[in-house]
Amino acid sequence: MKKTTNKVISTDGKRSISVEEFDRLADSGSDEIDQFLDWSKGKRGGARRGAGRKPKPAARLEVMIRPELRDKLRRIAKDQGVTQVKLVESAIERM
């Protein structure tokens, strides 16, 4: 997109429109705007496919336990070098 002070010029240089007209085309979703954008330079901006945190197949569970049991859970998990969640999951799987 070539842009002068108040005009937007098409990629082939044959047509120019006002910035306001360009905004109107963009807002309306018109395909006419394509002649003012150079799509060969690739998509810019927005999220990339596969970017971000990967979803984890898990369900949230909240459990109220006595503070001394919570402390014991933390100690055991730290001693074994695992997370508290992994420790609880392995205990449940053994049942």
HURAPE-V355423 format. One record per residue. RES is the residue in three letters. PSI is psi in degrees with one decimal (* if undefined). OMEGA is omega in whole degrees, -180 to 180 (none if undefined). D_FIRST is the distance of its C-alpha to the first C-alpha in whole Angstrom. Layout:
BEGIN
((RES/PSI/OMEGA/D_FIRST) (RES/PSI/OMEGA/D_FIRST))
END
This chain:
BEGIN
((MET/117.1/174/0) (LYS/134.8/-176/4) (LYS/122.4/172/6) (THR/-164.9/-175/10) (THR/-51.4/-177/13) (ASN/10.5/-176/13) (LYS/149.8/173/10) (VAL/126.3/-176/7) (ILE/138.4/-180/7) (SER/160.5/-177/7) (THR/-26.5/177/6) (ASP/-3.8/177/10) (GLY/6.1/-175/10) (LYS/-13.9/-175/13) (ARG/143.5/174/12) (SER/145.3/178/11) (ILE/163.3/179/11) (SER/159.6/177/13) (VAL/-37.8/179/11) (GLU/-41.4/179/14) (GLU/-40.8/178/14) (PHE/-45.3/178/11) (ASP/-41.0/179/13) (ARG/-42.1/178/15) (LEU/-43.1/-180/14) (ALA/-44.3/-179/13) (ASP/-31.1/-178/16) (SER/-14.0/-179/18) (GLY/18.9/-177/17) (SER/141.7/175/16) (ASP/-15.5/-180/15) (GLU/-23.9/-178/13) (ILE/-21.6/-177/10) (ASP/-32.2/-178/10) (GLN/-9.3/179/9) (PHE/-1.1/-179/5) (LEU/138.1/178/5) (ASP/96.4/-177/6) (TRP/-12.5/-178/10) (SER/-17.8/-179/12) (LYS/4.3/176/11) (GLY/165.2/180/13) (LYS/136.7/180/14) (ARG/141.3/177/13) (GLY/165.4/178/15) (GLY/173.2/-178/18) (ALA/143.0/176/22) (ARG/147.7/178/22) (ARG/130.6/178/25) (GLY/-2.5/-179/28) (ALA/158.2/177/27) (GLY/-175.5/-179/30) (ARG/140.6/178/33) (LYS/140.3/180/35) (PRO/141.4/178/37) (LYS/130.3/178/41) (PRO/86.0/-178/43) (ALA/157.6/177/46) (ALA/140.6/180/47) (ARG/138.1/179/48) (LEU/126.9/176/52) (GLU/132.4/-179/53) (VAL/133.3/176/57) (MET/122.7/177/59) (ILE/162.5/179/61) (ARG/146.2/-178/64) (PRO/-37.6/-179/63) (GLU/-33.0/176/65) (LEU/-36.6/177/64) (ARG/-44.7/179/60) (ASP/-40.1/178/61) (LYS/-42.5/178/63) (LEU/-44.7/179/60) (ARG/-44.4/-180/58) (ARG/-48.0/-178/61) (ILE/-43.7/180/61) (ALA/-43.6/179/57) (LYS/-44.1/180/57) (ASP/-37.3/-178/60) (GLN/-8.4/179/59) (GLY/32.1/178/55) (VAL/168.3/176/54) (THR/162.1/177/52) (GLN/-37.5/179/54) (VAL/-44.9/179/52) (LYS/-38.9/179/53) (LEU/-46.4/179/57) (VAL/-43.5/179/57) (GLU/-43.0/-179/55) (SER/-35.1/177/58) (ALA/-42.2/179/61) (ILE/-40.2/-180/60) (GLU/-29.6/179/59) (ARG/-15.3/-176/63) (MET/*/none/64))
END
